[in-house]
Amino acid sequence: MIDFVTCHSRLLVLLTIILAQITQVFHQVLSISPCIPHHMSILTGHAWVLELLTGHP
């Protein structure tokens, strides 16, 4: 039979692991940076094709 101290120690280890996992999830969720658009070209459609064909002046 498992004595009280061993049972208490195992429970404490389990709770510590669960708390560490919860802390890690919160850290990952809260540290997500906002999306920054990176395809912001003013050239679209016909102007974009002309830029590709003629090059940058």
Order of alpha helices (4+ residues) and beta strands (2+ residues): alpha-alpha
